[in-house]
Amino acid sequence: MRIDKFLKVSRLIRRRTLAKQVADQGRIEINGQVAKASSTVKEGDEVAIRFGQKIVTVQVNMIKNTTKKDEAESMYSLLEEKVVE
C-alpha cells in the first residue's frame, strides 16, 4: 500500500493530500530511507514521521484499505515519540 494512503487510513494524518505534502517535503522515512508519497509500506515496516518539532516512529502491524475509527490504531504500534529542538 502507498504510504500516503496508509497514513490516511490509519489516521496518523487526517487527509491523504496532507500526507502527500509531508512525504514530498522529505519528512517521512520507511526503515530509515526517505519516502515519497508513492513509496510502498508493508507489515513490519518502521515509519518515522516528523511533525514540526516532534518525530513519531511507528511499526506497521497490518494493512487495510478501509477501517473504522476505533480499529485504526490497531494498524500500527507506537515505538517512539521524541521532541527535536
C-alpha positions as CSV (number, residue, x, y, z in Angstrom):
1,M,0.0,0.0,0.0
2,R,1.2,3.5,-0.7
3,I,2.5,5.4,2.4
4,D,0.2,8.4,1.8
5,K,-2.9,6.1,1.8
6,F,-1.7,4.1,4.8
7,L,-1.2,7.3,6.9
8,K,-4.8,8.4,6.0
9,V,-6.4,5.0,6.6
10,S,-4.6,4.6,9.9
11,R,-5.5,8.2,10.8
12,L,-1.9,9.2,11.7
13,I,-2.5,12.1,9.2
14,R,-6.1,13.2,8.6
15,R,-6.1,13.8,4.8
16,R,-4.3,12.0,2.0
17,T,-3.3,15.3,0.3
18,L,-1.7,16.4,3.5
19,A,0.2,13.0,3.8
20,K,1.4,13.5,0.2
21,Q,2.7,17.0,1.0
22,V,4.5,15.8,4.1
23,A,6.1,13.0,2.1
24,D,7.1,15.4,-0.7
25,Q,8.9,17.6,1.9
26,G,11.0,14.6,2.9
27,R,9.5,14.3,6.4
28,I,8.6,10.6,6.2
29,E,11.1,7.7,6.5
30,I,10.4,4.0,6.0
31,N,13.0,1.7,7.6
32,G,15.5,4.7,7.7
33,Q,15.0,5.6,4.0
34,V,13.3,8.9,3.0
35,A,10.0,8.0,1.4
36,K,8.0,9.6,-1.4
37,A,4.2,9.6,-1.3
38,S,4.1,6.6,-3.7
39,S,6.5,4.5,-1.6
40,T,5.2,1.1,-0.6
41,V,4.7,0.2,3.0
42,K,4.1,-3.4,4.3
43,E,3.6,-5.1,7.6
44,G,6.6,-5.0,9.8
45,D,8.0,-1.7,8.4
46,E,9.1,1.1,10.7
47,V,7.7,4.5,9.7
48,A,9.1,7.8,11.2
49,I,7.1,11.0,10.6
50,R,8.3,14.5,11.5
51,F,5.5,16.7,12.8
52,G,7.2,20.1,13.4
53,Q,9.4,19.6,16.5
54,K,8.2,16.0,17.1
55,I,9.2,12.8,15.4
56,V,6.8,9.9,15.8
57,T,8.0,6.4,15.0
58,V,5.5,3.5,14.5
59,Q,5.6,-0.1,13.3
60,V,3.1,-1.2,10.8
61,N,1.0,-4.1,12.2
62,M,-1.5,-4.6,9.4
63,I,-2.6,-3.2,6.1
64,K,-6.2,-2.5,5.4
65,N,-7.8,-0.5,2.6
66,T,-10.5,0.9,4.9
67,T,-11.0,0.9,8.6
68,K,-13.4,2.3,11.3
69,K,-12.1,4.9,13.6
70,D,-11.9,2.6,16.6
71,E,-9.9,0.0,14.6
72,A,-7.4,2.5,13.1
73,E,-5.0,2.4,16.0
74,S,-4.6,-1.4,15.6
75,M,-2.9,-0.9,12.2
76,Y,0.3,0.4,13.9
77,S,2.2,0.3,17.2
78,L,3.8,3.4,18.6
79,L,7.5,2.8,19.1
80,E,8.8,6.2,19.9
81,E,7.8,9.8,20.2
82,K,10.6,12.3,20.7
83,V,10.9,16.1,20.6
84,V,13.6,17.6,18.4
85,E,14.9,21.0,19.1
